[in-house]
Every structure is written in C-alpha cells, then in structure tokens.
C-alpha cells in the first residue's frame, strides 16, 4: 500500500514550489494574527491557563500538516470542544488545579487515540449518523451557553452553572456586584468586534484601502481589541480598580508532558472523549469538505480521522487539550490563499514565536476582552433561523432539532449531544421503517409509470403495481407485509401484485422472510406476487436464497413488461392513447391512495 495513503504530505510535498510556499506563508501570517487571541480565549473557556491555548495551537497544526488531507483546514482550539472539555473535566477536578490540567491532557490523548483508531478501521461513515438539523441545533445551543458563560467576565461578577438557566440565574443574582470599569471594557470590546466583523472592511474600502488589505485588517480586529485594552489597563492602572487581567503567562516553548495513564481517570473520561471525538470530527470534516469543493478538491474522511487523531495526540504531549478544525480560522486560511497544509505548519511557527516572545506583553490583558472575543465568535454560530427553515421542510427533523437545543440548554452539552445522536438514529429508523409506498399506473402514450395519487394514469382492477421507496430490512419488513396484505384484503377483484423494486438496493434476511410470507398468503388467496426492475445484486441474492424458484408469479425486467403481461388490453390501449400532461391540479388535492402515513408528504 502506498505511503501517501497515510502520509498525504508525500503527495502534495513532492509538487511543492516556491510560489506555493509564498502563498502559504502569507495565509499563515493572517491566521496567526487571528489565532493568538482566539487561542488564549478558548483556553480560558475550557477552564485552563491562557498559555495552554497557545500550546494547543502548535504541535497539532504541524502534525495535521503531515497526516491531514484538507488543503485549508486550520486545526486548534475551538469553542464547542473547549466547552465540552470544561464540562467533562470540571466534574473531576477544580479549575486552576494541576489535576484539572492533567485531566484535560488525558482527554486530548484519549480523543486522539479514538480518532486514530476510527481512521484505521475506516469508521468515518459513523459521523453520518448525526443529522444536519441535530448538529445545527447542538451548535446553536452550545453557542448560547458559551456566550452566557462569558458574561460573568464581561461584567466582572462571579457566576456559575452547567446549563443556560443556571447561568442566567447566577448572573441575575450577582448583577448588583458588577464592576463598572470591567463592564465598560467588555462591552466596548464586544461592540468594536461586532462592528469590525460586519463594517470595518467596507469602511476601509470606501476610504481607498485595497480590498485584500482591508480584509486582512478586518480579520485583525481581535488583535486591535487586545492591544488597545491591554495598553489602557496598563496605562491607567485599571487592574487596581478591580479589572481582572490575564497576569503572568509563562514564556517559552510548550512543555513536554506525559499524559496520565490512570485507569480510573480514563474510565471517567471515556464517554466525554468519545463525544468530543465525534463532534470534533463532524465539525472538522464538514468545514474541510465545504472548502475542498470550492477548489474541486477531495478529502479522505478516514484519513482526516487519522490527521485529527495525530493532532490531538500531539496536543496531549505538549501541554494542550482537545482540538479540531475550526470553521472561522479555516475560512480565513482559505480566503488568504493557503494552497497546502504547509500553511498550518507555518502558522504553528508563528504561534511558537508568539509563545517565546510576546507573552510578557499580555500581562495586563483584561479577561473581559477575551470573553468579548469568545462571545462575538460563538454568536456567529447561532442560527435560530434554521428552526424556521427546518419546520417548513420536515416536522420530524424540526422535532429532533428543537429537542437537541432544549436538552443542551437545559441539561448541558453532553446530554444534548447524546440526545442528538440518539434522535438522529431514531429518526433514520423511523423514516426507513415506514417507507413511502406508491401505487403506480401507466402514463397514456408512454411506457412510463407514475403514482396514481399524483397523475391521471391507466390502471387495471386485477393488477396492483406497488413501488416501495426504500431498501427492505428488519425495521420495515412488517410494514411492507401489512401494506400489501391490507391492499389485497380491501380489493376482492385483485389477482396480481407487482412489487416494483427500483428503489430497493438491499434485502436482508428479515425482509426475505416477510417476502416469503407475503407470497404464501397471496397464493392462498388466489393472488400472484410478481417483481419488477430488480437490481442485479439484489436479484443474485434472491436467486441464491431460492426465492425466485418458488415465487408464485414472475420477475419482469420493466414495469411496462409486467403490466403488458398481466393486463395486456389496458396496457396496449394506454400506449395507443395520445400523450398529454397527466399531473393532477394540486389546488384540487390528490385522490386518496395507499400512501404512507399522512404525516409525511408523498414522493414522486
């Protein structure tokens, strides 16, 4: 097997040029400027010292450049994973203690090992069990919790809570104790960052600044906020007026750390590590696929698991905590012209230089400024409008999304994501267990067949052509059995049932037994069961099982062949009829037919 399968750097690295390096270096400078305040802020969100955010942005970026397949993904601390880290580790140790940091490091190692194992076992498809509405709901709810959790730093009050209600209640209780100076800094920083995100770029362009430079300056808004508030706090002595500051940040290289191998600790963190791994991978691969598609590139999800696993393992051995690909910084990296993962390695060098040289300058950085940075970043993830869009599209998806939001807000992030996974799987099982079943008729003047509930088509009282729009397996096997037998019981004139299998990609053992039971019961009632348009692999399995040899009816190549053989007069008359538009007028409604439950719209 080629080494490029597990070492993508050998692929793009062999074609690396000086021009590509220049583009990657420019993108790295822009991302580094953005990532420094973000890393500090997200470490604080995770309940860790600010410098840990820098540590978690060095080795992970370099290792992902070796093992990752996305050309633009920027790996590091992100808001949702930071919140999940705080929730998981906070149950085992108090913030600010060595035990808390050690648990966060162990969490990174566990997540890295899980991700790597999933990649080697090619389990990237498991992320598909999280539906988009559920992920959207979880991220929206997490964004609201994160923003609420940072208000205590903006106001300068003590507050705590594991869910939104607890946080808001605690904030309301301590609101009279708010520090006015801290509040001015926090609110001003947040207002500036919101303005910079939306209006700074067009304002600069209107004043004659080149678009690329204006874009870079707009993305450096957090750096400007950090510099201005730090300078003001130092010059005016605001720390003496109750303004909380970051304080001394160790200057130097990331420490080499040996993660704890305590079995009891690993047992306590196992579920949290798995959830962080899944959420981190889903967020990362979604961003990577989106950006790759814009350049007509491809990523390998299983190799992405290995890349993210290596990044987290690297974080664990360099004093970091769980990381993943971030949406905002990856988009910035992409827009800035990054062409290969080497841009991430260059960014790691920039963060390393910041850890070596710039940390003394951050001593007077107000904690309120970092909190404002987090609030502005996470509120961009909140998409309450998705509820309205999903409601219009699917009531069941809306119910899953709303339940995820409410559970995350009310019970915490872990409960929310567990509920989201469960709801995604249950939603899939519900949809496939009650598939759409259409009764078909021949379109006049053609050999085509359409749903009788949607088109004016030719049918025969002796023949019922039924199309099931789902593969057949154990959750829907009984549903199909009931559907066919109910249709036969309701129509004494019926002599033939044709099961049209155009959408059936697989039939499992349970469904095969149901088909055999259907055939036997129809035979006893003087009705024959036929199949039409069976796909090759499905047909092979039916023949191996001996089903076709004992079938009461026949297997037809096409729907028209079946209808012409079983109702020749009707089929030939319909074929000779003039061709016309058979679609029914929706304003008059469709006639009732043996559709799936009314809660779901009929499909074409």
N, C-alpha and C positions, 0 to 999 in steps of 0.2 A: 504494500500500500504506500502511496506517495506521502512523503513527509509534509507536503503542502496541505494535506487534509487536516493535520493537527497543528501545523505551523504556517498559517497564511502569510506570515511575513516573508517567507521564501518565495511566494508568488509575486506580491507587489514589490518587494525589495529588489528583485532581480531587474526590475524595469525602472528603478528609482533614478530620477535625474536632478540636475542642479536647479532647473526651473520648478520642479515639483517641490523640492526642498524649500525654495524661497516662498512658495505659496503656503506650505505647511507652517513655516516659521512665522509668517505674518498672522495666520489664523491663531497660532499658539499665543502670540503676544496679546491679541484681543481677548482670547478665552482666559488667559492667566489674569488679566486685569479684572475680568468679571468674577473669576473663581475665588480669588483671595477673600473678599468679604463674604461671599456665599459659604465658603468652607468654614470660616470662623462662626458664622451664624448657625449653620446646620449642626455643627458640633455642640453648640450651646443648646439647640433644640433637642439633641439626643441626651442632654444632661452631662456632657463631657467638657473638659477644658478646651478653650478655643483652638489651641495648637493641634489638638487631635484631628480637627478638620483639615488642617494642612497636611498632617501625616497621611491621612486617608486619601489625599489627592496626588500622591507622588508615586509610590510603588504600584498602586492599581492602574494608573494611567500607562505606566511603562509596560506592565505585564499584558494589559489588554492590547497594546500595540503589537505584541508578539503573537498572541493567540486569537484575537478577535478578527471578525470578517467585515465589520462595518467600516467604511472609509471615513465616516464623520462622527461616529458616536463618541461622546466625551464622558468618561466614567469618573465617578466620585461620589461624595455625599449628596443625597437628595432629601427633600423634605419628608416625603411619606415614609421612607425607610428609616430616617432619623427618628421620626415619631414612633414607629414600631419598635425601634431599638430601645427608646426610653421606656415604653410601656412594658417591654419584656424584661429588661434589666432592672427597672425600678421596683419590681416585685421581689428581687433577690438581695438588693443592697441599696444603701442610701447614696444619693448623688454627692459627688465630691470625695468619695472614699476610694482607696486603692482597689477595693473589692468590686466596686461599680465599673471601673475602667477595665479590670481584668475580665469581668463577665462580658463586657462589650467586645473585647478582643476575642474571647472564646466564641462569641456569637458570630463574629466575622469568619473565623476558621470553620465553624460548623456549616455556615451558609456556603462557604467556598467549596468544601468537600461535597456537600449535597449537589451543588450546581455542576461540579465536575463529574460526579458520578452519573447524574442525569444526562449530561452530554455524551459520556462514553457509552451509556446504554441507549442513546438516541431517543430520549424521552421528551424531546422538545414539544411534541404534539400535545402533551398534557396541559400546556398553557391554553389550548383551545377550549378547555372545559370552563374557562372563565369567560362568560359572555361580555360583550362590549358594554351593554347597559349596566351590568353589575360592576364592572371595573370603573365606569364613569361615575356611578353612584358612590363607590367607595372612595375614589379620589376627591370627589366634591365634598363628601362628609369629612374626610381627613383634612382637607384644606380649611374647612370651617373650624375644626378642632384646633389645628395648628395656629391659625390666626388668633383664636380666642386665648390660647395658651400663652401667646406673646404679649397680650395686652397688659399683663402684670408688669412686664419690663418697661413697656411704654409709659405706664402710669407710675411706676416706682412703688408698687404695693406687693405684699406677699399674697399669693393666691395659689390654690392647688385644686386638683380634680382629675378624674380619669375619663370623664366624658363632658360633653358640652354643657349639660345642665349643671353639673358640679362646678365647672369652671366659671360659668356666668354667675352662679350663686355666690361663689367665693369672691369674685371680683366686686359684685354689688355690696357685699359685706364690708370689704376693705376700701371701697371707693373714697370715703371721707379722709382716708390716710394718704391719698395720692400726693406725690411730690410735684409741686407745680413746675419746677425747673426741669425735672426729668420728663414730665408730660410735654413741655414745650419742645424739648429736643426730639422726643419720639414722634410727636405729631408732625412737627416741621419736617423731619427726615422722611416720614411716610408720604407727606404731601408732595415733597420735592421728587421722591422716587416715582410716585404715580404720574406726576407731570412729565418727568424725564422719559418715562416709558412711552407715553402717548404723544407728547407735544414737542419734546426737545428736538428731535430730528427734523420735523417740518419747519420749526422755528429757525434752526441753523441754516437749512437750505434756503429759506426765504431771505436770509441775510447774506447769501452768496457763498456759503460754505459748500464745498464739493460733497455730493451725496454719500460717497464712501466714507469720507472723514466725518461727516455728520452722523452717520450710522455708528461709527466707532465711538464717537464722543457720547452718543446717547446710551450706548451699552456700558459706558464707563460711569454712568450715573451713580451707582452704589459706591464706587471709589471716591467720587467727589463728595458724597454724603459722609463717608467715613473720614476723609481728610478734614472737611470743614468742622464737623462736630468734635473730632479729636483735638484739633487746634483750638477751638473755642473753649473746650473743657480745660485744657492745659493753661491757656492764657488767662482765663477768668477764674481759675481755681474752683470750678463747679463741683469737683469731687468733694470739696469741703462743704458743699451745700446739699449733700445727700444724693448726688448723682452717682449711680453705680457705674464703675468702669471695669474694663477687662483686667487691668492690672498687669503684673509682670508675666510675660509669655516667654518660656524657655527659648533660647536662641541656639540653633544648631541643627544637625542632621536628625532625621527621625530615629528614634531608639530602636534597637533590635530587641524584640520582645518574644518571649516563649509563651504561647497561649497555654492556659490551664487545661490539664487533661483529667480534671476531677470528674469521675463518673456521675456523681450526684448533680453537679452543676450542669453537665451536658444533658442529663435527663430532664432537668427543669427547663432547659432552653430549647429542647428538641422541636417542639411544636412551633415555637416562635421562629426558630431558624428556618424551618420548612416554609412557613408563611412568608417570611421575608424573602426567601429564595424565589418563591413563585411570583410574588408581587413584583419584586425587582426584575425578574426575567421578563414578565409580561410588559412592564413599562419600558424596559430597555429594547426589547425586540420590536415593539410597536414603533418606537422612535426610529430605530435602525431601518426597518422596512420602509417607513414613510420617506426617509431621506434617500435611501438607496433607489427607490422607484423614480425619484426626480432626476436621477442621472442614468437611469436604465441599468442599474447595477443590481446585484443579488447578494443576499446574505445567507449564511447557513445557520439556521436556528440551533441545531445541535452543537455546532462549533461555537456559537455565541454562548451557550451554556458553559462550555469549557473556558472561553475567554473571561466571562464574568466570574467563574469559579476561581481561576488563577488570580484575578484582580482582588477578590476577597481574601484569598489565602495570603497574598502579598500584604494586604492591609493588616491582617492578623499578626504577621511577623514584623511589622514596622509601627506598632502602636496605634493602629487605626481601628475602624469599626465598619460594619457592613456598608457596601457601596453598590451602585448600579449606574446605568446610563441615564443621565439627566436630560429632560426634554429641552429646557431653555438653553443650557450651555451647548448641547449638541446642535441645535438650530443655529446658534451663533457661530459655532465652529464651521458648519456647513456654509452659512452665508458669507463667512470670512474667507472662503476659498480653500478650506482644507481638502486635500486630494487623497491622502492616505492616513492610516493610523499613526504614522510618524508625528503628525501634528499633536497627538496626545502625548507622545514621548517628549516633544519639545515643551509642551505645557507643564509636564512633570518637572522638567529642568527649571522652568520659570518659578513654579511653586517652591522648589527646593531652594532657589536663590532667595525667595521671599522669607522662607523659614530661617535662612542663615543670616540675612542682612536687615530685614525690615521689621522683625518682631519688636525690637525696642521702641519703634515709632508708634506702636499700637497700645502702649501702656495706658494712655488716657482715653482710649476709645470707649464711648458710652455704650453700655449694654443695650440701652434704648435704641440706638442706631442699628445694631444688629437685629433687634426684634423687629424694627420697621422694615429692614431688608427682607426678613422672612415673611412678614405679613404681605408685602407687595408681591413677592414671588409666588406665594401659595394661593393668593386670591385669584391669580390668573388661571389657576387650575379649576376653580369653582365654576361649574356650568349648570346652574339651576334651569336654564332654558332647555337642557336636554330632557328634563321631565316632561315638558310640553310636547317636544318632538316625539319622544318615545310613546307617550299616551296616544298621540294621533296614529302611530304606526301599529302598536301592539299593546293591548291591555295586560297581557301576561308579562311581557317584558317590563312594562311600567310597574307592575306589582313587585317584580323582583328588584328593580332599581330602587323603588321607594323603600322597600323593606331593608335593603342594604344600607341606604342612607340613614334611616331611623335607628337601626341597630348599631351602626357605627357611632352615631351621635349620642345614643343613649347608653350603650353598653361598652364602648371602646373599640379601638381599631382591630384587635384580634377577633373579638366576637363578630364584628362587621365583616371581616374578610372570610372567616369560616362560614358565616351565613351566606355570603356571596357565592362561595364555591358550591355549597350545598344547593342553593337556589339555582345556580347555573346548571348543575347536573339534573336536578328535579325538573327544571324547565325543559331540558333536552328530552328527558324520559317522557314527560307529559306530551310533548309535541309528536314524538315518534310513536307513542303508544295509542294515539288517536289520530292516525293519518287521514288526510283528505282522500275520499273515495268518490270518484265521478262516474256517473252513468253516461255512456257515450252513444252517439248516433252519427249516421253518415251525412256529411255536408253535401247538399244537392250539387250535382255536376262535377263531383270530385271523388277521389278515393280516400279523402281525409275524414277524420272523426273528431268530434268536439263534444264538450259537456252539454247535455240536454238542458241544464239549468241556465245556460248562457247563450245557446244558439238554437235556431229552428232547424232541426235535423230529422233525418228519416230513421225510424226505429221499427222493430218488429215485436209484437206481443209475445212471441215464442222465444226470443233471444234477448238476454240481458248482458250487455258488454260493460264491464266494470273495470275501471283503471284505479289502481292503488298507487298513490304518490309517495311511496316510502319503501325502503328495504324491509323485508319481513324478518323479524326476530322476536325473541320471547316477550317483550312488553306489548307488542301489537298483534301477536298471533291470535289471541282470543277475540280481539276486536274485529279482525278480518272474518273470523269464523261466524261471529254474531251478525255482522253486516250482511254476509252472503245468505246465511240461513234465514234471516229476517226478511230479506228481499224475496226469497223463494216462497216463504210461507204466506206473504202478502199477495202473491200473484199466482193463482192456480193455473193460468194459461202458459206459464213459463216452462220451457223444455230444454233450454240451453243457457248455461252461464259461461261467459268468456272472460277470463281474468287477464286483462291487458297489463303486461309486465314491463312497460317501457321505463318506469322509474325504479324498478326493483334491481338493485345492484348486488344483493346478497340474500340468502335464505338460510337461517340457522336451523338447528335440529328441532327446536320447539315449533318453529313455523312449519317445518316439513311435516311434523305430526299433525298440526292443525289442517294443512292441506289434504293430508290423507283422510282425516276425519270428515272434512267437508266433502270430499269425493265420495266417501262411503255413504254419507247421509243423503247426498243428492241422488246417488244411484238408487238408493232405497225408495226415493220419492219419484223416480222416473225422470230425473233431470241429469243431463250430462255436464261435466265440468271440462272446459277447454282452456288452453293457454295460448297467448299470442304475444309475439315480439319479445320472446325470452332472450336475454343476453347470453352470449357464449359461455362465460364461466359459470353462470347460474344453471344453464342447460346441462353442462358437463356434470355438475354435482347432482342434479335431478336424475340424470341417466345412471350415474354410479349408484345412487340410492335405490334404483329400480322403480322410482315413482312413475316415470313416463310409460313403463311397460304395463302397469296396472291401471293407468288413468282411464276413466270412463269415456272421455272424449278424445280430442286430438290436440296436437301442438301446431299452431299455424305460424307461418313466417310473419304475416302482417295482419293488422286489424281488418283490412278490406278482404283478405283471403278468408278469414273466419266468417265475416258477415255474408259474403257471397256464397260460401258453402252451406251455411246454416239457414239463411233467408235469401235465397237467390232472386226471387221475384222483387222483393223490396230493394235489394242492392242494385239490381240492374235498372229498375225504374228510377232510383235516386241518381244513378250515374248518368242516365239519359236526360235528366231534368236540367233546365237552364241554370247556369251558375249565377249566384246572387249573394248579396250581403245577408248573412244569417244571424248576425248579432242581435240580441234582444234589446229593446229600449230600456235602459236602467231606470228611467223615471217611472215605468210601469211595474218595475220589480220583476224578478225571475220567478218562474213557477216552482213550486216545491219539488224537491228531488231527494234521493237518499244520500244527502251530503253528510259531512262530518258534523259534530255538534255546532250549534248556531253561534257559539262564542267566537268561532274562527271564520274568517272570510273564505269563500270558495276560491280555489285557484283555477287558473286556465288549464 
